[in-house]
Amino acid sequence: MDKKNNLKEYRQLLILSAFLAVFPLLFFPKNIGVEIKPLFLFSGEFVWYILIYFLLFPFLSFSLSLLYSFFSLFLRILISLFFGMLISFMFSYNLLLALKLGIVVYLPSILFQIALLPLVFKFSFGEKIFRLERGKRIERSKPLPEVKEESIPLHPKAEAKESNLENALSYLKEYSGVEGAFLVDSEGLVVGEESEEGLEGEKIAPLALSLEEMNSYFLRKLGESGADRIQLFTPKRWINLNRVLDFTLVTIASRNTDELLNIRIIKSAEMLKKFLKERYGKLLRAEEGKNVSDLRGAK
């Protein structure tokens, strides 16, 4: 969900919350109400929110239902405080008394807000919650693509079209928010890629190689040989570099992509490592100490 849509949803919640605070003014101060012990009121209100969210969002985990219930309780108190300030201003009530009326005394407004607040929350964020939960279920249900037993040449242009590399990189690219997945050799040449139009591997590969070399230079000063993984965050993108044997798996994703992408990257790297070891293990061992790009000519 991008920032623009988030602002739209929060703005919608703010407008509807203001309505919950203003509407009870139409019947104030009729039935001025009685003071309710805060512990009793807040406990009953919290239980109500848990039950109603269980009905509105039956697919949610109990922990998320608790979280939304806490948020609703907090929001209701804020709305009641605003209602209290309004009656203090409009009816010349003492401010502290007015705030107390809004939070725990004036039952018409309290019950009105408690009853409608979950519906306001669902109207503002329900679609987003449904999409996120549906995406998680689909993600959990997806099987890990199998690595087919096919013999293919290690050619930087051809491998992206072969099934094994294509499966591994496509598995990573199809994750929501990922713009491109690239397998780069030690000379900065693209061995395989799956990316959106406009994201060119020829520009990504040298950048990845430079980042690895720069990090290795500084890490050597600390007695480290290099980094297995590098992550960069820009205002728009999340860039991951993962070592896979003598290759680098580069993942370019939107900055808003969720953290579950890390799991997808690990699985994709395992698929690539298995493929390379099974098909070219002997060549990789024989060429140890040489540039991995020499393997591109292997038959």
N, C-alpha and C positions, 0 to 999 in steps of 0.2 A: 504494500500500500504506500503510495507516494505521499510526500508532505502536503501537497495541495489537497488531496482527498482527506487527509487527517484533519487539516484545518477546517474543512467543510463540515466534518462530523462533529468536531468540538464546538464549532460555532452553532450548529443545530442544537446540540445539547445545552449550550448556554442560553439560547433563546427559549427553549422549552422549560428550562429550570426557572428562568425569570417569570414565565407564565405561571408556574406553580407557586411562586412567591406572591405574585400580584393578584391573581384571581380571588383568593380568600378575602381580599379587602372588600369585595362586593357585599359580603354578609357580616363583616366585622362591625360592631362588637356584639352582635346577637349571640346568645348562648355562650357567654364569655368563657365557660369551661371551668374545669377544676384541675388543680395541680396533681400531676402524676409523678410518683417516685421515679427519678431518672433511670435507676437500675432496672426497674420493672419495664418501663417504656422501651428503653434501648434493647433490652434482652428480647422482648416480644417482637420488636421491629426487626431485629437481626434474624430471628428465626423465620419471620415472614419473608424476608428477602431470600433466604436460602431456599425455602419451599417454592416461591414463585419463579426463581431462576431455574430451579430443577424442572419446572413445568415449561418454561419458555425456551430453555436450552437443555433438553434432556441428554444431549451428547457430551456435555461438559463434564470434566473431572470434578470431583468434590473439592479439590484445592482451588480450582478456578471459580467455582460457585462461591466459596468462602471469600475469595479475593473481591469478586464483584459485589458481594453483600457488604463487606467492609467499606468499599468505595461508595456504595449507595447510602449507607448510614452516614458517612462523612458528608456526602453531598446534601443529604436531607437536612443536616444540622446547618450547613452553610445557607441553604435556601431559607430555613427558619430564621436565621440571624438577619438575613436581608428583609424578610417579612417583618421582623421585629423593628428594624430601623425604619421601615416604611410607616408602621403604625405610630411609632414615636414621633415622626415628623408630621404625619397627617392628623393625628388625634391628640397631640401634645402630651403624650405619655412620657413618664420618666424612662430614660433609655434602658437602664438595667431591667426595669420591670417589663418593658416592651420586649426585650430580648428573651426574657424568661417566658413571657406569654407565647412567643413564637416557637420556642423549643419544647417546652414540657407542659404548658397550661392550656392554650387555646386549641381544643380538640378538633373543631371543624377544619382548621388549616392543617393541623398535624396529620389527621386521618386522610385528608385529601391528598397531601403530598406523599405519604407513605403508600397509598393505594396506587397512585399514578406514576411514581418515580421509576419503578421497574419497566413500565411500558414506554416511558420516555427514553430510558436507556436502550431498550431493544430497538425502538424506532431510529435512534441515532447510530447505534453500533451493531445492531443485529446482523445486518448483511455482511459486515466485515468479519464478525465472529464466525458466522456460518461458513464463509469462504476459507478462513484460516483453518478451521477444524476439518472441513472437507479436504483441503489440501494435505493436512497431516495424515488423514486416513488413507488417501490415495498414495501418499509417499510411503507409508508403512506397508501398504499392500503390494507395492511393486517388487517383483522378484529381481534378484541380481542377474543381469544378463550373463549368459554362459559364454565362455571363451571357446570358440570352435577350433577344432583340431585341423587347421589348414596350413599348408606350407606356403609362405609368401616371401618374396624378395624384400630385403631392407633397402628400399629406394625412397628418398624423401618425398617424392611426388606421388608414388604409387601407394604407399602404405595408408594414407588417409582414406583411400577408396576400398581397402581390404576390410573384411568383416571383423577381424579381431580388434584392430586399432579403432575401427569405426564404432564398434560396440562400446568399447571403454570410454572413448571421448564423447560419443552421443549420450551415454548414460549420465555423464557429467553435465553436458550442455543442456539436456532437457530439463534440468532442475530450474524451478522458477527463479528468475533473477539473474541467471548465468548468461553472459553475453558471448563468451567464447572459451574453448578449451584447446590447448596447444601442447604438443609434445615436441620439445626442442633438443637438438643434440649439442655436444660440447663445443661445436664451432658456431653455434647460433643459427643453425639451419632448421627449418620446420620439417619434422618427420611426419607429423599428422596433425590435423586440426578439424574442429567443428565450431563454427562461429557465425555470428550474424553478419549480414551484408554491411560492409563499411569498416569492419574490424579486420585488418590485414595482418596475417601471421608474419609477413616479412618485416613489419615494423615492431611487432611485439617481441619476436625472438631476440634481436640485438639488445633491446631494453632489458629483457630477462637476464641475458648473459652478462651485461654490464652490472646489473644489480648484484648478481651472485659474486662476480669478481671483486666488486667494491666491499661487500660484506666479508668475503673471505680474507681480504687484505687486513681489515681491522681485527677480525677474529683471531688471526694468526698472532697478533700482538698480545692476545690474551691466552695464547697457548692452545687455541682451538683450531682444528683443521678446516672447519667450514660449518655451514648451517644446513640442516636437513629440510628446513622449511622457513620461508620468509613471507610475511604478510605486510601489505601496505594498504592504508586507507586514505583515499582522497575524498573531496567533497561529494563526488558522484560515484566513485567505484571502490570495490574491494578486490585487491589483487593478491593472488596466492601463488607462490613458487614452491613446488615440492620436488625433492630429488627422487628419481626413480632409476636406480642403478646409476649409469653414467648419463642419464637424460634428465631433463627438467620438465615437469608437468606444470604448465602455466594456466591459471584459471582467472578469467576476468568476469566480475559480477557487479551488479548494482550495489551501492553502499547499503541499501535497505534490505538486502537479502538476509534471511534469518540464519542463525548459527548452525542449523542442521546441515547446511552446505558442507561443513567440515567433515561430517560422516560420509557424504557423497564423494568428497575428494579422496578420502582415505580408501574407500572401496574401489574407486576408479584407479588409484595408484596401485592397489594390490592386483587388479586385473592386468594392468600394463606390465607390472613386474613379473607376474606369472607367465604372461605371454612371451616376454623377452627371454626369460630364463629357460623356458621349455623349448623355444625355437632356436635361440641363438646363444645358449649358455656356453657351449664350447668355444664359439667365436669370441664371446665377451671375455672369457678367461684367457684365450690365446692372445687377444689384443690388449690385455691389461697393461696399462702404462702408456698406451698409444692413444691417439685421438679416436673417440668413438665413431666419428664420421667415416673412418676407414672402413667400417663395417658395411657401409652403404653399397660397396662394390662386391660384397660376399654373395656367393650363390648358394 
